Amino acid sequence: MDSAFIIEKSVLIVVVFAITMVMAMYSTWAERKVAAFLQDRVGPNRAGWGGLLQPLADGMKLFAKEEFEPDTKNRFLFFVGPAIAMSTALMTSAVIPWGDKLHIFGRDVILQATDIDGSLLYIFAIVSIGVYGIMIGGWASNNKFSLMGAVRAASQMVSYEVAMGLSIIALIMMTGTLSLKEISVQQAGMNWNVFYQPVGFLIFLICAFAETNRTPFDLAECESELIGGYHTEYSSMKMGFYLFAEYANMFISSTILAVLYFGGYNYPGMQWMVDNVGVNPANILGIGVLFVKICCFILFYMWVRWTIPRFRYDQLMNLGWKILIPLSIINIVITGICILAFK
């Protein structure tokens, strides 16, 4: 392994982490602007032009705020909770193919931090660890509302991970790979998986809302019942980590949806661009196309939040166990029959 490869991957990892943080930060601004538009308000408009510096002002406010801690013996776990939530949100971006490749200084730079065969399994493993950050934070807060929010979040995420995993099985049967890179390559042009797996996409999308604790699945932090949920006792930047982790997860889940079902960085005429214009312009355009798809999903998340009211908790669990899981199993069976029939 040469030093140029190590430098290349190190720079790519730093850039990906930076982009994830910037997207999470400005998703808070976009959320408030979308809410203001839907409610016929202006939204943030004081800090910078159109309120563009509002996320920086909010970040400075969180850093400068006085930090309060509950009177608990689990002070170490109280610190670990938000750290786990933020770390797992950032780690999932390591296996996402942001583009094909760029030719720089005589080298082909692959636009993926690491390409492993089981990248889908890696994502599910990291997402499963993320629930520990919520559970640890809620339990260490020594607050019954925080604990109740953490228990709700854990049971919700575990329940919907089952349906999400089953929806992915049908996609794996069709593509024959667990590699996100290979799944992207198979969707060249407009050969998108959403056309072959519409039911699987719908199940995955609903489960993504539940996994990111977004409305109408935000039962873990609903203000009318649990004050602030699992981060009720948190203040300053610890609370900021929980909030940023939610928006980072929304960004990453939007990216995974775009890669799995909407072709990722592929667009019609990409091969023609590579042959006639060049590798770098074609793939830079591919990165832009991927981010357009991601932004569309993020706006969809926000539109749903300010449009649909949250479920009751029994409705939430019934949807997961009695509807989505059976539907995903039926989708697997139908996919298997179609594969055998058209083989």
Beta strands, then each sheet from edge to edge (+ up, - down):
strand 1: 101-104
strand 2: 107-110
sheet 1: 1+ 2-
end
